[in-house]
């Protein structure tokens, strides 16, 4: 990886990296993905707590985000080595993998947050609803308005709950009824009942889990259609996590959700599809149930059964 | 390990040796106090305490002398005549000790300096902390430090010869060479580094998670800076403003050189004026007899100056707490 600086070395390594991946998601997209493997039963996701309303399987959902040969560098470090994947609309897609595998980096490429970090470089294309969000004429500000994000640590603004929600809408020139917007956003984030009597108190008085749901409400108030979540429950206790997960599952009716998590149980609980990353590469992507019960790659198998990570 | 007198009897003892004494014959540990050590501890503590006490002592001494000499002064001059009087003639046949002209001079300089220094300093801080690339920051920060390191006497002559002599008189040669404007402008330049560095620290202390959150909502750079980062750093910015103003009020050399020595109750920046500090310098380096009323007036003005700057610093502390946006 340190050698990635030298240009001649970068090219072969990237094409090498991308070739197995282009086939891997394709394979796991089809029903054929699991058939080759002997059904291995993993102790891990024995009985996923089912939060999902309605059946998981339906008509093949349409692709919302299309990532093609994504490469990313932090300075000289080649962090993402050719990732190609399709993220379906109105589903929850989980990114899993050990620390430093690039899952958060890929996530942050999806709404152009990475370009805020100096000394980074990206290659490849990302299309949302068939529009290239990295096209020359695409404005990162407009991209982020459509693709909301929730971060690892709750990061409400040091303002009141009400102003946290209206802040994004205001800078976006929202003309409607702010009171209604605040209520609607808070209801969607399952926070309304808990805070409706203290909307004008500081967001910092809320608990960590409430703050995180406030951050979701804040993101929803801008009316995005995609919601990216970067380990949203990592700073929360189990009860707050359960509540957050419930919220996520409810939200997928209206939004396409991508969630990074290092908690595999969480992935099984909330997601419809799961992508497993390992050292900057997408190893495998498929239906969550399939991936956790019959992974087609050895590394996935080792990771989900807790042999490393 | 201390080289104190541990007995040679227990060489293979793996447990940490007690700091003092030794082990008695049967291996029991001696926990009794090592007098040499505890004495050393005490000496160090007393020396360090003396350092701390010295600063308090100095402050108390200064305040004491100011109060004592001012007290004698106020025995002869009524406190309201002093504070509200509009004539300041400290020498001559018929002295008059109305301090307002000096206060007005100080305020005039301070307002001009604040108008120049606060926006420029804050602008520089915002640029350095939010916009500047790493190489640009590497040039800008030392440049500000150089500005902060210029001796005020150099600033004073810069104000007199260049700002007043070349620029102001270049525009209108009939204007007085000693004037409040040139001194005020240069005091403003002098406080830029202070505003910039304290504000920059405050701006950089705003966690990036806040600005990330704003960016993720589709905010533009200017919206993130002005509506999230600056409000979150407001307490530090206000503190930098007040410290800088306090510094401008107390600035002496520049005004002594460039502002003039005419106690003048005016708001016209193009006139020659005198500030409280300027007056103190004039008297202190002059040949006024100790014990005279004119001499004592120096302490009265000094006390007033001290109260004003102390008040500003307290205000800064209070405002900092008042506007704290916790994060």
Interface residues (C-beta under 8 A of the other chain):
Chain A: X111 X113 X116 X118 X141 X142 X144 X145 X148 X149 X151 X153 X155 X156 X157 X158 X159 X167 X168 X171 X172 X204 X215 X218 X219 X222
Chain B: X133 X134 X207 X209 X210 X212 X213 X214 X215 X216 X217 X218 X219 X220 X223 X227 X228 X231 X232 X325 X326 X327
